[in-house]
Amino acid sequence: MVDVHHVHLWEMAPGEPALSAHVRIDGSPSLHDAQVVAERLREIAHERFGVAHTTLDLECHSCEAPAH
């Protein structure tokens, strides 16, 4: 994992946190490898912070607009 950005955390209902984020992964991982990373990050969010609803956008390069 290289970078986590565009992180949003909110409550869907009282005591029910949700998380969305963009996660940039280094190298050229296979789809399977990327899914393993995403699943581990979801587990961490749930175990450490009680987040039951996590949406991750996995990226292999920056999603920022290029500078002109």
Distance bins in CASP14 RR format, pairs under 12 A and 6 or more apart:
PFRMAT RR
TARGET T0000
AUTHOR 0000-0000-0000
RMODE 2
METHOD distances of the structure
MODEL  1
1 21 0 0 0 0 0 1 0 0 0 0 0
1 22 0 0 0 0 0 1 0 0 0 0 0
1 23 1 0 0 1 0 0 0 0 0 0 0
1 24 1 0 0 1 0 0 0 0 0 0 0
1 25 1 0 1 0 0 0 0 0 0 0 0
1 26 1 0 0 1 0 0 0 0 0 0 0
1 27 0 0 0 0 0 1 0 0 0 0 0
1 29 0 0 0 0 0 1 0 0 0 0 0
1 33 0 0 0 0 0 1 0 0 0 0 0
1 34 0 0 0 0 0 1 0 0 0 0 0
1 36 0 0 0 0 0 1 0 0 0 0 0
1 37 1 0 0 1 0 0 0 0 0 0 0
1 38 0 0 0 0 0 1 0 0 0 0 0
1 40 0 0 0 0 1 0 0 0 0 0 0
1 41 1 0 0 1 0 0 0 0 0 0 0
1 44 0 0 0 0 0 1 0 0 0 0 0
1 56 0 0 0 0 0 1 0 0 0 0 0
1 58 0 0 0 0 1 0 0 0 0 0 0
1 59 0 0 0 0 0 1 0 0 0 0 0
1 60 0 0 0 0 0 1 0 0 0 0 0
2 22 0 0 0 0 0 1 0 0 0 0 0
2 23 0 0 0 0 1 0 0 0 0 0 0
2 24 1 0 1 0 0 0 0 0 0 0 0
2 25 1 0 0 1 0 0 0 0 0 0 0
2 26 1 0 1 0 0 0 0 0 0 0 0
2 27 0 0 0 0 1 0 0 0 0 0 0
2 29 0 0 0 0 0 1 0 0 0 0 0
2 37 0 0 0 0 0 1 0 0 0 0 0
2 58 0 0 0 0 0 1 0 0 0 0 0
2 59 0 0 0 0 1 0 0 0 0 0 0
2 60 0 0 0 0 1 0 0 0 0 0 0
2 61 0 0 0 0 1 0 0 0 0 0 0
2 62 0 0 0 0 1 0 0 0 0 0 0
3 21 0 0 0 0 0 1 0 0 0 0 0
3 22 1 0 0 1 0 0 0 0 0 0 0
3 23 1 0 0 1 0 0 0 0 0 0 0
3 24 1 0 1 0 0 0 0 0 0 0 0
3 25 0 0 0 0 1 0 0 0 0 0 0
3 26 0 0 0 0 1 0 0 0 0 0 0
3 57 0 0 0 0 0 1 0 0 0 0 0
3 58 0 0 0 0 0 1 0 0 0 0 0
3 59 0 0 0 0 1 0 0 0 0 0 0
3 60 0 0 0 0 0 1 0 0 0 0 0
3 61 0 0 0 0 0 1 0 0 0 0 0
3 62 1 0 0 1 0 0 0 0 0 0 0
3 63 0 0 0 0 1 0 0 0 0 0 0
3 64 0 0 0 0 1 0 0 0 0 0 0
4 19 0 0 0 0 0 1 0 0 0 0 0
4 20 0 0 0 0 0 1 0 0 0 0 0
4 21 1 0 1 0 0 0 0 0 0 0 0
4 22 1 0 0 1 0 0 0 0 0 0 0
4 23 1 0 1 0 0 0 0 0 0 0 0
4 24 1 0 0 1 0 0 0 0 0 0 0
4 25 0 0 0 0 0 1 0 0 0 0 0
4 37 0 0 0 0 0 1 0 0 0 0 0
4 38 0 0 0 0 0 1 0 0 0 0 0
4 41 0 0 0 0 1 0 0 0 0 0 0
4 44 0 0 0 0 0 1 0 0 0 0 0
4 45 0 0 0 0 0 1 0 0 0 0 0
4 54 0 0 0 0 0 1 0 0 0 0 0
4 56 0 0 0 0 1 0 0 0 0 0 0
4 57 0 0 0 0 0 1 0 0 0 0 0
4 58 0 0 0 0 0 1 0 0 0 0 0
4 59 0 0 0 0 0 1 0 0 0 0 0
4 63 0 0 0 0 0 1 0 0 0 0 0
5 20 0 0 0 0 0 1 0 0 0 0 0
5 21 1 0 0 1 0 0 0 0 0 0 0
5 22 1 0 1 0 0 0 0 0 0 0 0
5 23 0 0 0 0 1 0 0 0 0 0 0
5 24 1 0 0 1 0 0 0 0 0 0 0
5 56 0 0 0 0 0 1 0 0 0 0 0
5 57 0 0 0 0 1 0 0 0 0 0 0
5 59 0 0 0 0 1 0 0 0 0 0 0
5 62 0 0 0 0 1 0 0 0 0 0 0
5 63 1 0 0 1 0 0 0 0 0 0 0
5 64 0 0 0 0 1 0 0 0 0 0 0
6 19 0 0 0 0 0 1 0 0 0 0 0
6 20 1 0 0 1 0 0 0 0 0 0 0
6 21 1 0 0 1 0 0 0 0 0 0 0
6 22 1 0 1 0 0 0 0 0 0 0 0
6 23 0 0 0 0 1 0 0 0 0 0 0
6 24 0 0 0 0 0 1 0 0 0 0 0
6 55 0 0 0 0 0 1 0 0 0 0 0
6 56 0 0 0 0 0 1 0 0 0 0 0
6 57 1 0 0 1 0 0 0 0 0 0 0
6 59 0 0 0 0 0 1 0 0 0 0 0
6 62 0 0 0 0 0 1 0 0 0 0 0
6 63 1 0 0 1 0 0 0 0 0 0 0
6 64 0 0 0 0 1 0 0 0 0 0 0
7 18 0 0 0 0 0 1 0 0 0 0 0
7 19 1 0 0 1 0 0 0 0 0 0 0
7 20 1 0 0 1 0 0 0 0 0 0 0
7 21 1 0 1 0 0 0 0 0 0 0 0
7 22 0 0 0 0 1 0 0 0 0 0 0
7 23 0 0 0 0 1 0 0 0 0 0 0
7 41 0 0 0 0 0 1 0 0 0 0 0
7 45 0 0 0 0 0 1 0 0 0 0 0
7 49 0 0 0 0 0 1 0 0 0 0 0
7 51 0 0 0 0 0 1 0 0 0 0 0
7 54 0 0 0 0 0 1 0 0 0 0 0
7 55 0 0 0 0 0 1 0 0 0 0 0
7 56 0 0 0 0 0 1 0 0 0 0 0
7 57 0 0 0 0 0 1 0 0 0 0 0
8 17 0 0 0 0 0 1 0 0 0 0 0
8 18 0 0 0 0 1 0 0 0 0 0 0
8 19 1 0 0 1 0 0 0 0 0 0 0
8 20 1 0 1 0 0 0 0 0 0 0 0
8 21 1 0 0 1 0 0 0 0 0 0 0
8 22 0 0 0 0 0 1 0 0 0 0 0
8 51 0 0 0 0 0 1 0 0 0 0 0
8 53 0 0 0 0 0 1 0 0 0 0 0
8 54 0 0 0 0 0 1 0 0 0 0 0
8 55 0 0 0 0 1 0 0 0 0 0 0
8 56 0 0 0 0 0 1 0 0 0 0 0
8 57 0 0 0 0 0 1 0 0 0 0 0
9 16 0 0 0 0 0 1 0 0 0 0 0
9 17 1 0 0 1 0 0 0 0 0 0 0
9 18 1 0 0 1 0 0 0 0 0 0 0
9 19 1 0 1 0 0 0 0 0 0 0 0
9 20 0 0 0 0 1 0 0 0 0 0 0
9 21 0 0 0 0 1 0 0 0 0 0 0
9 45 0 0 0 0 1 0 0 0 0 0 0
9 49 0 0 0 0 1 0 0 0 0 0 0
9 50 0 0 0 0 0 1 0 0 0 0 0
9 51 1 0 0 1 0 0 0 0 0 0 0
9 53 0 0 0 0 0 1 0 0 0 0 0
9 54 0 0 0 0 1 0 0 0 0 0 0
9 55 0 0 0 0 0 1 0 0 0 0 0
10 16 0 0 0 0 1 0 0 0 0 0 0
10 17 1 0 0 1 0 0 0 0 0 0 0
10 18 1 0 1 0 0 0 0 0 0 0 0
10 19 0 0 0 0 1 0 0 0 0 0 0
10 20 0 0 0 0 1 0 0 0 0 0 0
10 51 0 0 0 0 0 1 0 0 0 0 0
10 53 0 0 0 0 1 0 0 0 0 0 0
10 55 0 0 0 0 0 1 0 0 0 0 0
11 17 1 0 1 0 0 0 0 0 0 0 0
11 18 1 0 0 1 0 0 0 0 0 0 0
11 19 0 0 0 0 0 1 0 0 0 0 0
11 50 0 0 0 0 0 1 0 0 0 0 0
11 51 0 0 0 0 0 1 0 0 0 0 0
11 52 0 0 0 0 0 1 0 0 0 0 0
11 53 0 0 0 0 1 0 0 0 0 0 0
12 18 1 0 1 0 0 0 0 0 0 0 0
12 19 0 0 0 0 0 1 0 0 0 0 0
12 20 0 0 0 0 0 1 0 0 0 0 0
12 51 0 0 0 0 0 1 0 0 0 0 0
12 52 0 0 0 0 1 0 0 0 0 0 0
12 53 1 0 0 1 0 0 0 0 0 0 0
12 54 0 0 0 0 0 1 0 0 0 0 0
12 55 0 0 0 0 0 1 0 0 0 0 0
13 52 0 0 0 0 0 1 0 0 0 0 0
13 53 0 0 0 0 0 1 0 0 0 0 0
15 49 0 0 0 0 0 1 0 0 0 0 0
15 50 0 0 0 0 1 0 0 0 0 0 0
15 51 0 0 0 0 0 1 0 0 0 0 0
15 52 0 0 0 0 1 0 0 0 0 0 0
15 53 0 0 0 0 0 1 0 0 0 0 0
16 50 0 0 0 0 1 0 0 0 0 0 0
16 51 0 0 0 0 1 0 0 0 0 0 0
16 52 1 0 0 1 0 0 0 0 0 0 0
16 53 1 0 0 1 0 0 0 0 0 0 0
17 45 0 0 0 0 1 0 0 0 0 0 0
17 46 0 0 0 0 1 0 0 0 0 0 0
17 48 0 0 0 0 0 1 0 0 0 0 0
17 49 1 0 0 1 0 0 0 0 0 0 0
17 50 1 0 0 1 0 0 0 0 0 0 0
17 51 1 0 1 0 0 0 0 0 0 0 0
17 52 1 0 0 1 0 0 0 0 0 0 0
17 53 1 0 0 1 0 0 0 0 0 0 0
17 54 0 0 0 0 1 0 0 0 0 0 0
18 42 0 0 0 0 0 1 0 0 0 0 0
18 45 0 0 0 0 1 0 0 0 0 0 0
18 46 0 0 0 0 0 1 0 0 0 0 0
18 49 0 0 0 0 0 1 0 0 0 0 0
18 50 0 0 0 0 0 1 0 0 0 0 0
18 51 1 0 0 1 0 0 0 0 0 0 0
18 52 1 0 0 1 0 0 0 0 0 0 0
18 53 1 1 0 0 0 0 0 0 0 0 0
18 54 1 0 0 1 0 0 0 0 0 0 0
18 55 1 0 0 1 0 0 0 0 0 0 0
18 56 0 0 0 0 0 1 0 0 0 0 0
19 41 0 0 0 0 1 0 0 0 0 0 0
19 42 0 0 0 0 1 0 0 0 0 0 0
19 44 0 0 0 0 0 1 0 0 0 0 0
19 45 1 0 1 0 0 0 0 0 0 0 0
19 46 0 0 0 0 1 0 0 0 0 0 0
19 48 0 0 0 0 0 1 0 0 0 0 0
19 49 1 0 0 1 0 0 0 0 0 0 0
19 50 0 0 0 0 1 0 0 0 0 0 0
19 51 1 0 1 0 0 0 0 0 0 0 0
19 52 0 0 0 0 1 0 0 0 0 0 0
19 53 1 0 0 1 0 0 0 0 0 0 0
19 54 1 0 1 0 0 0 0 0 0 0 0
19 55 1 0 0 1 0 0 0 0 0 0 0
19 56 0 0 0 0 1 0 0 0 0 0 0
19 57 0 0 0 0 0 1 0 0 0 0 0
20 41 0 0 0 0 0 1 0 0 0 0 0
20 42 0 0 0 0 0 1 0 0 0 0 0
20 45 0 0 0 0 0 1 0 0 0 0 0
20 51 0 0 0 0 0 1 0 0 0 0 0
20 53 0 0 0 0 1 0 0 0 0 0 0
20 54 1 0 0 1 0 0 0 0 0 0 0
20 55 1 0 1 0 0 0 0 0 0 0 0
20 56 1 0 0 1 0 0 0 0 0 0 0
20 57 1 0 0 1 0 0 0 0 0 0 0
21 38 0 0 0 0 0 1 0 0 0 0 0
21 41 0 0 0 0 1 0 0 0 0 0 0
21 42 0 0 0 0 0 1 0 0 0 0 0
21 44 0 0 0 0 0 1 0 0 0 0 0
21 45 0 0 0 0 1 0 0 0 0 0 0
21 51 0 0 0 0 0 1 0 0 0 0 0
21 54 0 0 0 0 1 0 0 0 0 0 0
21 55 1 0 0 1 0 0 0 0 0 0 0
21 56 1 0 1 0 0 0 0 0 0 0 0
21 57 1 0 0 1 0 0 0 0 0 0 0
21 58 0 0 0 0 1 0 0 0 0 0 0
21 59 0 0 0 0 0 1 0 0 0 0 0
21 63 0 0 0 0 0 1 0 0 0 0 0
22 38 0 0 0 0 0 1 0 0 0 0 0
22 41 0 0 0 0 0 1 0 0 0 0 0
22 55 0 0 0 0 0 1 0 0 0 0 0
22 56 1 0 0 1 0 0 0 0 0 0 0
22 57 1 0 1 0 0 0 0 0 0 0 0
22 58 0 0 0 0 1 0 0 0 0 0 0
22 59 1 0 1 0 0 0 0 0 0 0 0
22 60 0 0 0 0 0 1 0 0 0 0 0
22 61 0 0 0 0 0 1 0 0 0 0 0
22 62 0 0 0 0 1 0 0 0 0 0 0
22 63 1 0 1 0 0 0 0 0 0 0 0
22 64 0 0 0 0 1 0 0 0 0 0 0
23 29 0 0 0 0 0 1 0 0 0 0 0
23 34 0 0 0 0 1 0 0 0 0 0 0
23 35 0 0 0 0 0 1 0 0 0 0 0
23 37 1 0 0 1 0 0 0 0 0 0 0
23 38 1 0 0 1 0 0 0 0 0 0 0
23 39 0 0 0 0 0 1 0 0 0 0 0
23 40 0 0 0 0 0 1 0 0 0 0 0
23 41 1 0 0 1 0 0 0 0 0 0 0
23 42 0 0 0 0 0 1 0 0 0 0 0
23 44 0 0 0 0 0 1 0 0 0 0 0
23 45 0 0 0 0 0 1 0 0 0 0 0
23 54 0 0 0 0 0 1 0 0 0 0 0
23 55 0 0 0 0 0 1 0 0 0 0 0
23 56 1 0 1 0 0 0 0 0 0 0 0
23 57 1 0 0 1 0 0 0 0 0 0 0
23 58 1 0 1 0 0 0 0 0 0 0 0
23 59 1 0 0 1 0 0 0 0 0 0 0
23 60 0 0 0 0 0 1 0 0 0 0 0
23 62 0 0 0 0 0 1 0 0 0 0 0
23 63 0 0 0 0 0 1 0 0 0 0 0
24 34 0 0 0 0 0 1 0 0 0 0 0
24 37 0 0 0 0 0 1 0 0 0 0 0
24 56 0 0 0 0 0 1 0 0 0 0 0
24 57 0 0 0 0 1 0 0 0 0 0 0
24 58 0 0 0 0 1 0 0 0 0 0 0
24 59 1 0 1 0 0 0 0 0 0 0 0
24 60 1 0 0 1 0 0 0 0 0 0 0
24 61 1 0 0 1 0 0 0 0 0 0 0
24 62 1 0 0 1 0 0 0 0 0 0 0
24 63 1 0 0 1 0 0 0 0 0 0 0
24 64 0 0 0 0 0 1 0 0 0 0 0
25 31 0 0 0 0 0 1 0 0 0 0 0
25 33 0 0 0 0 1 0 0 0 0 0 0
25 34 1 0 0 1 0 0 0 0 0 0 0
25 35 0 0 0 0 0 1 0 0 0 0 0
25 36 0 0 0 0 0 1 0 0 0 0 0
25 37 1 0 1 0 0 0 0 0 0 0 0
25 38 0 0 0 0 1 0 0 0 0 0 0
25 40 0 0 0 0 0 1 0 0 0 0 0
25 41 0 0 0 0 0 1 0 0 0 0 0
25 56 0 0 0 0 0 1 0 0 0 0 0
25 57 0 0 0 0 0 1 0 0 0 0 0
25 58 1 0 0 1 0 0 0 0 0 0 0
25 59 1 0 0 1 0 0 0 0 0 0 0
25 60 1 0 0 1 0 0 0 0 0 0 0
25 61 0 0 0 0 1 0 0 0 0 0 0
25 62 0 0 0 0 0 1 0 0 0 0 0
26 33 0 0 0 0 0 1 0 0 0 0 0
26 34 0 0 0 0 0 1 0 0 0 0 0
26 37 0 0 0 0 0 1 0 0 0 0 0
26 58 0 0 0 0 0 1 0 0 0 0 0
26 59 0 0 0 0 0 1 0 0 0 0 0
26 60 0 0 0 0 1 0 0 0 0 0 0
26 61 0 0 0 0 0 1 0 0 0 0 0
26 62 0 0 0 0 0 1 0 0 0 0 0
27 33 0 0 0 0 1 0 0 0 0 0 0
27 34 0 0 0 0 0 1 0 0 0 0 0
27 37 0 0 0 0 0 1 0 0 0 0 0
27 58 0 0 0 0 0 1 0 0 0 0 0
27 59 0 0 0 0 0 1 0 0 0 0 0
27 60 1 0 0 1 0 0 0 0 0 0 0
27 61 0 0 0 0 1 0 0 0 0 0 0
28 34 0 0 0 0 1 0 0 0 0 0 0
28 59 0 0 0 0 0 1 0 0 0 0 0
28 60 1 0 0 1 0 0 0 0 0 0 0
28 61 0 0 0 0 0 1 0 0 0 0 0
29 35 0 0 0 0 1 0 0 0 0 0 0
29 36 0 0 0 0 1 0 0 0 0 0 0
29 37 1 0 0 1 0 0 0 0 0 0 0
29 38 0 0 0 0 0 1 0 0 0 0 0
29 58 0 0 0 0 1 0 0 0 0 0 0
29 59 0 0 0 0 0 1 0 0 0 0 0
29 60 1 0 0 1 0 0 0 0 0 0 0
30 36 0 0 0 0 1 0 0 0 0 0 0
30 37 0 0 0 0 0 1 0 0 0 0 0
30 58 0 0 0 0 0 1 0 0 0 0 0
30 60 0 0 0 0 0 1 0 0 0 0 0
31 37 0 0 0 0 0 1 0 0 0 0 0
31 38 0 0 0 0 0 1 0 0 0 0 0
31 58 0 0 0 0 1 0 0 0 0 0 0
31 60 0 0 0 0 0 1 0 0 0 0 0
32 38 0 0 0 0 0 1 0 0 0 0 0
32 39 0 0 0 0 0 1 0 0 0 0 0
33 39 0 0 0 0 0 1 0 0 0 0 0
33 40 0 0 0 0 0 1 0 0 0 0 0
33 58 0 0 0 0 0 1 0 0 0 0 0
33 60 0 0 0 0 0 1 0 0 0 0 0
34 40 0 0 0 0 0 1 0 0 0 0 0
34 41 0 0 0 0 0 1 0 0 0 0 0
34 56 0 0 0 0 1 0 0 0 0 0 0
34 57 0 0 0 0 0 1 0 0 0 0 0
34 58 1 0 1 0 0 0 0 0 0 0 0
34 59 0 0 0 0 1 0 0 0 0 0 0
34 60 0 0 0 0 1 0 0 0 0 0 0
35 41 0 0 0 0 0 1 0 0 0 0 0
35 42 0 0 0 0 0 1 0 0 0 0 0
35 56 0 0 0 0 0 1 0 0 0 0 0
35 58 0 0 0 0 1 0 0 0 0 0 0
36 42 0 0 0 0 0 1 0 0 0 0 0
36 43 0 0 0 0 0 1 0 0 0 0 0
36 58 0 0 0 0 0 1 0 0 0 0 0
37 43 0 0 0 0 0 1 0 0 0 0 0
37 44 0 0 0 0 0 1 0 0 0 0 0
37 56 0 0 0 0 1 0 0 0 0 0 0
37 58 1 0 0 1 0 0 0 0 0 0 0
37 59 0 0 0 0 0 1 0 0 0 0 0
37 60 0 0 0 0 0 1 0 0 0 0 0
38 44 0 0 0 0 0 1 0 0 0 0 0
38 45 0 0 0 0 0 1 0 0 0 0 0
38 54 0 0 0 0 1 0 0 0 0 0 0
38 55 0 0 0 0 1 0 0 0 0 0 0
38 56 1 0 1 0 0 0 0 0 0 0 0
38 57 0 0 0 0 1 0 0 0 0 0 0
38 58 1 0 1 0 0 0 0 0 0 0 0
38 59 0 0 0 0 0 1 0 0 0 0 0
39 45 0 0 0 0 0 1 0 0 0 0 0
39 46 0 0 0 0 0 1 0 0 0 0 0
39 54 0 0 0 0 1 0 0 0 0 0 0
39 56 0 0 0 0 1 0 0 0 0 0 0
39 58 0 0 0 0 0 1 0 0 0 0 0
40 46 0 0 0 0 0 1 0 0 0 0 0
40 47 0 0 0 0 0 1 0 0 0 0 0
40 48 0 0 0 0 0 1 0 0 0 0 0
40 54 0 0 0 0 0 1 0 0 0 0 0
40 56 0 0 0 0 0 1 0 0 0 0 0
41 47 0 0 0 0 0 1 0 0 0 0 0
41 48 0 0 0 0 0 1 0 0 0 0 0
41 49 0 0 0 0 0 1 0 0 0 0 0
41 51 0 0 0 0 0 1 0 0 0 0 0
41 54 1 0 0 1 0 0 0 0 0 0 0
41 55 0 0 0 0 0 1 0 0 0 0 0
41 56 1 0 0 1 0 0 0 0 0 0 0
41 57 0 0 0 0 0 1 0 0 0 0 0
41 58 0 0 0 0 1 0 0 0 0 0 0
42 48 0 0 0 0 0 1 0 0 0 0 0
42 49 0 0 0 0 0 1 0 0 0 0 0
42 50 0 0 0 0 0 1 0 0 0 0 0
42 51 0 0 0 0 1 0 0 0 0 0 0
42 52 0 0 0 0 1 0 0 0 0 0 0
42 53 0 0 0 0 1 0 0 0 0 0 0
42 54 1 0 1 0 0 0 0 0 0 0 0
42 55 0 0 0 0 1 0 0 0 0 0 0
42 56 1 0 0 1 0 0 0 0 0 0 0
42 58 0 0 0 0 0 1 0 0 0 0 0
43 49 0 0 0 0 0 1 0 0 0 0 0
43 50 0 0 0 0 0 1 0 0 0 0 0
43 51 0 0 0 0 0 1 0 0 0 0 0
43 52 0 0 0 0 0 1 0 0 0 0 0
43 54 0 0 0 0 1 0 0 0 0 0 0
43 56 0 0 0 0 0 1 0 0 0 0 0
44 50 0 0 0 0 0 1 0 0 0 0 0
44 51 0 0 0 0 1 0 0 0 0 0 0
44 54 0 0 0 0 1 0 0 0 0 0 0
44 56 0 0 0 0 0 1 0 0 0 0 0
45 51 1 0 1 0 0 0 0 0 0 0 0
45 52 0 0 0 0 1 0 0 0 0 0 0
45 53 0 0 0 0 1 0 0 0 0 0 0
45 54 1 0 1 0 0 0 0 0 0 0 0
45 55 0 0 0 0 0 1 0 0 0 0 0
45 56 0 0 0 0 1 0 0 0 0 0 0
46 52 1 0 0 1 0 0 0 0 0 0 0
46 53 0 0 0 0 1 0 0 0 0 0 0
46 54 1 0 0 1 0 0 0 0 0 0 0
47 54 0 0 0 0 0 1 0 0 0 0 0
48 54 0 0 0 0 0 1 0 0 0 0 0
57 63 1 0 0 1 0 0 0 0 0 0 0
END
